[in-house]
């Protein structure tokens, strides 16, 4: 049985404060980009060396927009290595069952900011721009790049919307996160043995759960075939946005899976944790694999015009985040 949440007294966040008074959005984005670069190189190397799973090969066949891109020409692994190693060492030491229970308790109980989806995009965009006015790629541009690549490949409208919103969970960094380690990076289950499929598995040595008599066993608090809906994944922008969309949108299960699992690389790319899957997860796995290239490889595409595309995407937002009575746009609790 999982332990009770370890509660601490913390002040309620001031949801109107200037985020940049205490958070460096550029540092977060640099770490997030470095993590993405490593994942791009890992996937490309598995395909090149013939070690890719059937599903990994399939994602290159199913997505058309990236068919002529040389994935190995993204920034090299060595350039990001020190940043990524330091980041993951901290993440792997601090993502415990106790912390994850507390994070979810805080998410449900604390005062949360309220804004529309487009306002959230603009807010995240503003943060990065204010951190570095010379940044060449804004947050809105990255989200629109993903969405437009999905749209050009003729995917369903809900799929396009996932591309638009999938990184909005990064707003967590500016509200109630402890650092970068509980916002970005690859995700993994807590409450059972940390699998070798996780990047830098040796860095879990100082995580207290790695020595817990229950959490350190292969199955831990779970049972084979329990289903990922019943698994607690490490807290970050994926899990945070998943809970928001699950409660406040009409997005289908496949879309929710793309949002929740897009950073669960130990599962969808490295072959770990298959023992947790049930019948539903088999279908969700295919959905996540279909989304993955649009997240990783669209960043080198041309820059979209946000104002030109806003009307189209507002139609999708209002379809899957339907306004309530008296609203012209759905106001979301973040």
KANORPE-V375554 format. One record per residue. N is the residue number from 1. PHI is phi in whole degrees, -180 to 180 (* if undefined). Layout:
N_PHI ; N_PHI
//
This chain:
1_* ; 2_-70 ; 3_-71 ; 4_-65 ; 5_-61 ; 6_-87 ; 7_-92 ; 8_-127 ; 9_-79 ; 10_-135 ; 11_-72 ; 12_-67 ; 13_-68 ; 14_-85 ; 15_-75 ; 16_-103 ; 17_-71 ; 18_-75 ; 19_-56 ; 20_-75 ; 21_-66 ; 22_-140 ; 23_-134 ; 24_-103 ; 25_-63 ; 26_-65 ; 27_-64 ; 28_-62 ; 29_-67 ; 30_-63 ; 31_-66 ; 32_-60 ; 33_-65 ; 34_-64 ; 35_-63 ; 36_-60 ; 37_-62 ; 38_-64 ; 39_-66 ; 40_-61 ; 41_-66 ; 42_-62 ; 43_-65 ; 44_-64 ; 45_-68 ; 46_-65 ; 47_-67 ; 48_-62 ; 49_-87 ; 50_76 ; 51_-102 ; 52_-75 ; 53_-75 ; 54_-58 ; 55_-66 ; 56_-65 ; 57_-64 ; 58_-60 ; 59_-65 ; 60_-72 ; 61_-77 ; 62_-81 ; 63_-93 ; 64_-96 ; 65_-65 ; 66_-106 ; 67_-64 ; 68_-105 ; 69_-87 ; 70_-90 ; 71_-62 ; 72_-75 ; 73_-90 ; 74_-69 ; 75_-49 ; 76_-72 ; 77_-54 ; 78_-62 ; 79_-66 ; 80_-101 ; 81_-58 ; 82_-62 ; 83_-62 ; 84_-67 ; 85_-61 ; 86_-65 ; 87_-61 ; 88_-69 ; 89_-60 ; 90_-67 ; 91_-59 ; 92_-72 ; 93_-82 ; 94_-106 ; 95_-82 ; 96_-110 ; 97_-60 ; 98_-60 ; 99_-63 ; 100_-66 ; 101_-65 ; 102_-65 ; 103_-60 ; 104_-70 ; 105_-64 ; 106_-64 ; 107_-59 ; 108_-81 ; 109_-106 ; 110_-86 ; 111_-62 ; 112_-122 ; 113_-65 ; 114_-126 ; 115_-163 ; 116_-77 ; 117_-61 ; 118_-67 ; 119_-63 ; 120_-65 ; 121_-61 ; 122_-67 ; 123_-67 ; 124_-65 ; 125_-63 ; 126_-61 ; 127_-62 ; 128_-67 ; 129_-62 ; 130_-69 ; 131_-68 ; 132_-150 ; 133_-64 ; 134_-98 ; 135_-59 ; 136_-81 ; 137_-126 ; 138_-83 ; 139_-63 ; 140_-61 ; 141_-64 ; 142_-64 ; 143_-63 ; 144_-69 ; 145_-59 ; 146_-62 ; 147_-63 ; 148_-69 ; 149_-64 ; 150_-66 ; 151_-64 ; 152_-64 ; 153_-83 ; 154_74 ; 155_-77 ; 156_-59 ; 157_-64 ; 158_-64 ; 159_-66 ; 160_-59 ; 161_-66 ; 162_-59 ; 163_-58 ; 164_-71 ; 165_-107 ; 166_-60 ; 167_-102 ; 168_-65 ; 169_-64 ; 170_-64 ; 171_-58 ; 172_-53 ; 173_-58 ; 174_-98 ; 175_-114 ; 176_-135 ; 177_-82 ; 178_-89 ; 179_173 ; 180_-83 ; 181_-65 ; 182_-111 ; 183_-128 ; 184_-118 ; 185_98 ; 186_-62 ; 187_-105 ; 188_-163 ; 189_-71 ; 190_-113 ; 191_102 ; 192_-148 ; 193_-57 ; 194_-72 ; 195_-79 ; 196_-67 ; 197_-73 ; 198_-77 ; 199_-60 ; 200_50 ; 201_-61 ; 202_-68 ; 203_-84 ; 204_-86 ; 205_-55 ; 206_-96 ; 207_-82 ; 208_-59 ; 209_-67 ; 210_-70 ; 211_-114 ; 212_-71 ; 213_-64 ; 214_-101 ; 215_-65 ; 216_-87 ; 217_-85 ; 218_-55 ; 219_-92 ; 220_54 ; 221_-88 ; 222_-111 ; 223_-130 ; 224_-56 ; 225_77 ; 226_-67 ; 227_90 ; 228_-68 ; 229_-61 ; 230_-102 ; 231_-108 ; 232_-93 ; 233_-88 ; 234_-53 ; 235_-71 ; 236_-174 ; 237_-68 ; 238_-69 ; 239_-64 ; 240_-61 ; 241_-69 ; 242_-56 ; 243_-66 ; 244_-63 ; 245_-71 ; 246_-62 ; 247_-88 ; 248_-128 ; 249_-137 ; 250_-110 ; 251_-62 ; 252_-71 ; 253_-57 ; 254_-62 ; 255_-66 ; 256_-62 ; 257_-67 ; 258_-59 ; 259_-69 ; 260_-72 ; 261_-107 ; 262_-67 ; 263_-104 ; 264_-85 ; 265_-62 ; 266_-57 ; 267_-91 ; 268_-83 ; 269_-124 ; 270_-103 ; 271_83 ; 272_-87 ; 273_62 ; 274_-65 ; 275_-66 ; 276_-80 ; 277_-73 ; 278_-115 ; 279_-61 ; 280_-62 ; 281_-64 ; 282_-60 ; 283_-74 ; 284_-65 ; 285_-57 ; 286_-63 ; 287_-65 ; 288_-65 ; 289_-63 ; 290_-68 ; 291_-80 ; 292_-50 ; 293_-64 ; 294_-70 ; 295_-76 ; 296_-81 ; 297_-104 ; 298_-83 ; 299_-68 ; 300_-95 ; 301_-77 ; 302_-65 ; 303_-82 ; 304_-83 ; 305_-97 ; 306_-60 ; 307_-68 ; 308_-68 ; 309_-94 ; 310_-58 ; 311_-59 ; 312_-62 ; 313_-74 ; 314_-64 ; 315_-63 ; 316_-68 ; 317_-60 ; 318_-69 ; 319_-73 ; 320_-102 ; 321_-123 ; 322_-62 ; 323_-60 ; 324_-86 ; 325_-56 ; 326_91 ; 327_-106 ; 328_-94 ; 329_-136 ; 330_-68 ; 331_-90 ; 332_-99 ; 333_-87 ; 334_-97
//
